[in-house]
Structure formats: structure tokens, C-alpha cells
Amino acid sequence: MAKWLDLKHTYNLKGKLLFSCLGIVCIALGTSICRVGGVGVDPFTAMNLGLSARIGMDFGTFQLIVNLIILVAVFRFDKYQLGLGTIINMVAVGYLIEFFTWAYHLLPWQPSGFVSAGVYLVVGTLFFTLGVSLYLKTRMGVAPIDAIAPVIVARTRFIYTPVRMTQDITVAVIAIIAGGPIGVFTIIAAFFTGPLITMWNKVATLRLYRRFKVLDKQELAQEAS
């Protein structure tokens, strides 16, 4: 987006909002599947689950408050990292995770065991990475937590990868101390989802966006380069 929340000149705003929301639903669904499967959640969610449980606040509201705090800080230094997709993400993901977790426990039977955990991990990771692909490629802004590393890199001589790794490790350590649900997926989400997101970009997301004209020709050319 050329300007902060400048929606008037956004190409196919309805399409971008639709796919942003679809991506966020997939992110929350994938996270919920991994959570109920006992294989962990991403570091940021694990931290917020642990801290919210400690203070007795519902997770969705607690994550929204944390996102608001980060949003204010990021907006102060680089508002162009953010957009309408940022607002949708920070408000919806926590509550959707709560909803999907609640709905899962209404099912009459929940699989358990090592094999089931593996299925939860694979399915949850696929949904999560598909959601990230759909969400990011709309170019409607990033989640507040994802804007921290680019802001630091833009104002220092540090390299993005070590900055992002330091951020994720710090959040994971807080999650461990707070008693958040750390597991295999926590490590995957923090460090190894990049290739899967790239795969989804190629096999699904960009094809869908080309088919439904979600991105204009210039945006598609930039994505293809």
C-alpha cells in the first residue's frame, strides 16, 4: 500500500480482503490443529497462551492487547509495514484459535497417540503455511509481530535472518517460562516454514491471485521476479 490505510487506490480491494481473511482463517485453523494435537504452536501464540493463562485472561483478548502494544511501537518507526491486513490479523487470529479449539472439543471423538500427533502436525503445518502465503501475498500489511525485525533492520546494520531468529528465540523463551504449549511445531513455525510458504506461493496462491485478478500486472511481475 502506498500510504497507511490508503484504500482508495488499492487494486481489487475486495479480492485482497477476501483472500486476506481466508489466509487468516487458515493460519488460525492450522495453529488450532497443532494445539489440540499436542505438537505445540508458533512462538508468539505459545507466549500469549502461557501469559494469558497465568493472569487469568482469555487468550483472544490478551493477544489483541499485545498486538496493539506492538502496533503502536511499529507505527511510530515504520507505518508502511502495516495495512488493513494488519488490523484483520491482530484482531481475528486469537479469537479464531479460541473458536476452533472450542469447536474441536465438541467432537465426540478426538484421536490420540503418536500417529495421530504426526497427522495433526502435518495437517496443521500445511494449513498454517498456506494461510501465511495467502495472507502475505495480498500485500495488505504484515502482522505487528512480523514487522519488528524489518523495522530493526531498516534502522541498523544488522541482517534480517539473525534479527528474526533472535526475536523468535526470545519469544519462545518467554513462552517456555510462562508455560505455553511448546512442541515440534514451535520449532517448525519459527525456522522451517519458509520452503513450504514458497511452495504454496508457486502451486496455489499466485495462480489463484492471477485467476481472480487479486494483484495487478505490476504486482504479479514483482512476485514472479
N, C-alpha and C positions, 0 to 999 in steps of 0.2 A: 504494500500500500504506500502511495506517495506521501501521504500525511497521516497523522494519528487519527484513526476513525474517519478518514475521508472516504465515505461510501459512495458519494455521488458519481465518482469517476472509476469505480471498481467494475471491471469487466465481469459480466454474468454473476452478479452478487447473489441471486437466488440459488444458482447452482453451487457456488462456493460455500454458501451457508449450509445447504443440504448435505454436501459431502463432508464438510467440517463436522457437522453434527453426527453423521454416520461414522466418521472416524473416531469421534469421542466415545460413541456408544461401543464401538469395537474395543477401544482401549480399556474402558471400564469393564466390559464383559470378559476380556482376556485376563485382566487383573483379578476379577472375581473368581474365575475358574481356577486360577493358580492359588488363590487364597483358600477357597474351600477344599482344594485338593491337598493342602498342607505342604506346598512346594515353595512357599514364600511369595512375596510381592515385590514390586520395584522399590528401591531405597527410599524415595520420597514418600510413597504411600506407607511403607513399613514404619518410617519415623512418625508420621502423623497418626497411624493406628496405635502405636505404642504410647505416644504422648497423650492422645485424646482419652485412651483408656485410663491412664494414670490420674488425669484430672477429672474424670467422670463426665466428659462432654461427648456428644455424638460425633462420630468421625466426619460426616459430611460438613457440619458446621465448623469444626476445628480446622479442616483442610482449607475451607473457604477463607477463614481468618488468616491462616498462614500465607495463603496465596495473595491476599490483599496487602499484607505487610511487604511481601517480596515485590508485588506490583508497584507499590509506592516508591520503593527504593530503585527499581529498574527504570521506572518512568522518569525519575529525577536525572538519570545519567544517559539513557538512550531509549526514548519513547518509540523510536522507529522499529524496535524489535517487536513491538506489541501491535495488536489489532483486535478486531471484533472476535476473531477466533480465540484470542487470549481470554477474553471475558467468558465466552461459552465454556472453554476448558476449565477455568478456575472455579466456575460456579457449578458445573454439571458433573464432573468426574467423580467427586467424592460421594455425592448423593446417589449417583448411578451405581457405584460399587456397593453402597449400602442396600440399594433396592435389589440388585442381582443376587447378593448374598442372602438376603431375606427370602427371595423367591426360591432360591435353591433349597433352602432348608424346609420349604413346604413340600418338596417332593417326597413321595412315600419311601423312596429307597435311595441312599447315597452310596455309590461304590467306594470301597476302601481296599487297601493293600498296595503292594509295590507296583504291580502292573497298572492299577488304576491311577496311582500317582504319576506314573510315566505318561499316561494318556492325558491327564489334567495338564501336565507340564507342556506337552507338545501342542495340544489344542489351545491352551491359554496363551502360549508364546506366539502362535500363528495369528490369533485374533489381535493380540496386543500390537504386534509389528505391523499388521495390516492397518490397524487403526492409526498408528503413528504415520504411516505412509499417506493414507487418505487425508489426514488432518494437516500435515505439514505442506503437502503439495498444493493446497488451496492458496497458499501464500497470504493467509489471513492473520498472521501473527503466531507467536510461539507461546507456550505456557510460561508463566513467570519464572519457574524454577529453571527452565531451559534457556532463559535469557541471561542468567547470571554470568555464565562462562564467556559468552561473546562480549558482554559489557566489560569484563575484566581484561580480556584480550585486547579490546579496542583502546584501552587506556593504559596498557603496559606493553612490555616487550615479550610477555610470556606467550607460549604456544598453546593453541586451543586444547589439544589432547591431554597434556598433563594437568591443565587447569580443570578440565571437565572431570578427569579421573580423581583429582583431589576433592572436588566438590562432591562427587558420588560417594567416595570413601568416607568423607566427613559425615554426610547424611546417613550412611549405613552404620557408622559407629554410634551415632546418636540413636538410631533405631535399635541397635543391639542393647544399648544401655537402658532404653525406655521399654524394652521387652516387646518390640514389634516383631511381626512374623517374617523372619529372615529364612531364606532357603535357597535352593538351587536357582530358582527363577530370579532371585535378587541379583545374583552374580550375572546371569544371562542378560537381564534388563539393563544392568549398569555398563557392561563391557562388550557384549557379543551380539547385540541385536542389529547392528549396522548392516551386515550382509543380508539378513532377512528383509530389512526395510528396503534395501536396494533391489532385492528380488521382487518384492511387491510393486515397487515403482515401475519396473520393467514389464512384469507379466499382467498387472491388473490396473494400478492406479492411473498411469499416464494414458493407457488405452481407453479407460473409462472417461477420463477428462477430455481426451481428443474426440471420443464418440459423442459426448454430451456437451462439447464446447464449453467446458468449465474454465479453461485457460485460453487466452488469446494466442495468436500466432507467435508473437514475441516471447511470451512466457513459455510456450512449448519449445521454441527454439533454444531458449536458455536452459531448459530442463534436459534437452537432448544433447547439449554440448558437454 
